[in-house]
Structure formats: structure tokens, C-alpha cells
Amino acid sequence: MTQDGLKMRAAGDRDVGVISKILEAATRAIDPQRDVSSSEVIKLYLSHPDQIALFIAELDGDAVGFQSLKRASVPNMYDVPKHWGVIGSYVVPKAMRKGIGSALWTETKCEAIHRGLTTIDATTLKTNHAAITYYTALGFVPCATEMSRIRLRYDCP
Ligand SMILES: CC(C)(COP(=O)(O)OP(=O)(O)OC[C@H]1O[C@@H](n2cnc3c(N)ncnc32)[C@H](O)[C@@H]1OP(=O)(O)O)[C@@H](O)C(=O)NCCC(=O)NCCS
């Protein structure tokens, strides 16, 4: 459920440190080796040529999550068909299960439809039950498994 004090905003270049901190906190338990440096955040999100939306969630002024949406070009690091959307979602542990991921999706879905995306891919580890349940709750359906990963897809209305 969403809360009072929750605000969504588009990310900009000034948010590199904010995104890095969220990424570090959100992935610490599932991928502690993940590179969350400023240069990685810039490469992966802020200056990525496929990036079409990047929303930050603030709870009482604190940045607690972000969601990324790309339009896949070919070739791409995710092996996603050309023009599909690619989503990534991150909420810091202290703010999980408060509806923040769902509120981010409301913004991202709106942007995806506005941009004419037909299908969005969410790829995560098969062992990441929180992410699988989260994406399923949003309407994504499993469509493939590859090694340690599972892919889910959302077909835009
Ligand atoms: C996946 C993630 C973004 C979900 O964010 P969130 O703000 O906690 O999600 P919400 O509170 O909006 O949850 C919406 C629904 O998703 C499901 N869900 C979310 N987290 C869950 C969990 N840990 N266990 C089971 N179901 C979960 C539930 O159905 C939930 O609805 P409910 O709380 O009413 O039961 C967050 O857990 C996260 O950042 N995880 C670490 C990073 C990651 O793995 N990202 C995904 C890979 S890109």
C-alpha cells in the first residue's frame, strides 16, 4: 500500500550518488559484489543510450528506491528482442513491502505506454523470490529461464 509522504520524480545527472546508494543497499543481500560506483551508475543508467525513464521514489524526503526503463537496442546486454522494454527495480531494505515498488511501477508503466512499448522484460535470479513475486504481482508472467536467471514479460495494454 502507498503512503503519505511518498513522492515520485524523474532522476537527473545530479542523482548519481543517490542511485548508487539505493543500488548498494538494495542489492547487498543478493549480489554483494555488484559494482555500484558512480561510473557504473552513469554507464548503466544516466548516460545509457537505451534509457527512456528513470524514476526515484522519495519517502518523507529520503530517496528510498528507483526504477529504470530502457528500450532495447540490438545488440544489448540483456539479449532482449529489439524495441522491448527492460525494467530494473530497487528499493532499500528499510522501505521494502510498503508499496514503493508498486508506486514506481505506476509511473514507469505510464511512461512505457506513452512511449509505445508493447512488451517489457524483467530478468532476475531464479532464487530472487521477492523480485519474482513483485513482478508477478504487477502483472508480469514468466516466459523463459536461462541458467540461473528467469525472465518475466509484461504485455502493455
Ligand atoms: C523487488 C522490490 C523492488 C520490490 O519492492 P517493494 O517496494 O518492496 O514492493 P511492494 O511493497 O510494492 O510490493 C508489491 C507486491 O510485490 C510482492 N512482494 C514484494 N516483495 C516481496 C517479498 N519480499 N516477498 C514476497 N512478495 C513480495 C507482494 O505481492 C507485494 O504486495 P503485498 O505487500 O501487498 O503482499 C524490492 O524487494 C527490491 O528492491 N529487491 C532487491 C532488488 C531486486 O531484486 N530487484 C529486482 C531485480 S531488477
The ligand as a Tripos MOL2 file, in Angstrom:
@<TRIPOS>MOLECULE
LIG
   48    50     1     0     0
SMALL
NO_CHARGES

@<TRIPOS>ATOM
      1 C1         11.6360   -6.2790   -5.7530 C.3       1 LIG1
      2 C2         11.4940   -4.9570   -4.9830 C.3       1 LIG1
      3 C3         11.8400   -3.8070   -5.9250 C.3       1 LIG1
      4 C4         10.0390   -4.8160   -4.5020 C.3       1 LIG1
      5 O1          9.8660   -3.5160   -3.9610 O.3       1 LIG1
      6 P1          8.8260   -3.2210   -2.7790 P.3       1 LIG1
      7 O2          8.7150   -1.7470   -2.6140 O.co2     1 LIG1
      8 O3          9.1940   -3.9850   -1.5670 O.co2     1 LIG1
      9 O4          7.4670   -3.8150   -3.4160 O.3       1 LIG1
     10 P2          5.9640   -3.5170   -2.9340 P.3       1 LIG1
     11 O5          5.9310   -3.1690   -1.4910 O.co2     1 LIG1
     12 O6          5.3410   -2.5480   -3.8810 O.co2     1 LIG1
     13 O7          5.2880   -4.9650   -3.1350 O.3       1 LIG1
     14 C5          4.2690   -5.2280   -4.0910 C.3       1 LIG1
     15 C6          3.9440   -6.6990   -4.0470 C.3       1 LIG1
     16 O8          5.0590   -7.4570   -4.5100 O.3       1 LIG1
     17 C7          5.1470   -8.6770   -3.7550 C.3       1 LIG1
     18 N1          6.3790   -8.6670   -2.9510 N.ar      1 LIG1
     19 C8          7.2740   -7.6560   -2.8310 C.ar      1 LIG1
     20 N2          8.3020   -8.0310   -2.0370 N.ar      1 LIG1
     21 C9          8.0500   -9.2960   -1.6400 C.ar      1 LIG1
     22 C10         8.7220  -10.2340   -0.8100 C.ar      1 LIG1
     23 N3          9.9010   -9.9210   -0.2080 N.pl3     1 LIG1
     24 N4          8.1740  -11.4440   -0.6230 N.ar      1 LIG1
     25 C11         7.0160  -11.7800   -1.1990 C.ar      1 LIG1
     26 N5          6.3000  -10.9280   -2.0070 N.ar      1 LIG1
     27 C12         6.8200   -9.7100   -2.2260 C.ar      1 LIG1
     28 C13         3.9190   -8.7170   -2.8610 C.3       1 LIG1
     29 O9          2.8700   -9.3090   -3.6000 O.3       1 LIG1
     30 C14         3.6560   -7.2340   -2.6710 C.3       1 LIG1
     31 O10         2.3160   -6.9440   -2.3080 O.3       1 LIG1
     32 P3          1.8940   -7.0340   -0.7270 P.3       1 LIG1
     33 O11         2.9710   -6.3510    0.0770 O.co2     1 LIG1
     34 O12         0.5850   -6.3270   -0.7030 O.co2     1 LIG1
     35 O13         1.8190   -8.5060   -0.4140 O.co2     1 LIG1
     36 C15        12.4230   -4.9430   -3.7260 C.3       1 LIG1
     37 O14        12.2020   -6.1240   -2.9850 O.3       1 LIG1
     38 C16        13.9030   -4.8650   -4.0560 C.2       1 LIG1
     39 O15        14.4490   -3.7790   -4.2840 O.2       1 LIG1
     40 N6         14.6070   -6.0140   -4.0480 N.am      1 LIG1
     41 C17        16.0780   -6.0200   -4.2310 C.3       1 LIG1
     42 C18        16.4930   -5.6390   -5.6360 C.3       1 LIG1
     43 C19        15.8920   -6.5840   -6.6690 C.2       1 LIG1
     44 O16        15.9730   -7.8040   -6.5160 O.2       1 LIG1
     45 N7         15.3150   -6.0020   -7.7160 N.am      1 LIG1
     46 C20        14.6690   -6.7770   -8.7680 C.3       1 LIG1
     47 C21        15.6260   -7.1930   -9.8080 C.3       1 LIG1
     48 S1         15.7010   -5.9790  -11.1010 S.3       1 LIG1
@<TRIPOS>BOND
     1     1     2 1
     2     2     3 1
     3     2     4 1
     4     2    36 1
     5     4     5 1
     6     5     6 1
     7     6     7 2
     8     6     8 1
     9     6     9 1
    10     9    10 1
    11    10    11 2
    12    10    12 1
    13    10    13 1
    14    13    14 1
    15    14    15 1
    16    15    16 1
    17    15    30 1
    18    16    17 1
    19    17    18 1
    20    17    28 1
    21    18    19 ar
    22    18    27 ar
    23    19    20 ar
    24    20    21 ar
    25    21    22 ar
    26    21    27 ar
    27    22    23 1
    28    22    24 ar
    29    24    25 ar
    30    25    26 ar
    31    26    27 ar
    32    28    29 1
    33    28    30 1
    34    30    31 1
    35    31    32 1
    36    32    33 2
    37    32    34 1
    38    32    35 1
    39    36    37 1
    40    36    38 1
    41    38    39 2
    42    38    40 1
    43    40    41 1
    44    41    42 1
    45    42    43 1
    46    43    44 2
    47    43    45 1
    48    45    46 1
    49    46    47 1
    50    47    48 1
@<TRIPOS>SUBSTRUCTURE
     1 LIG1         1 GROUP 0 **** ****
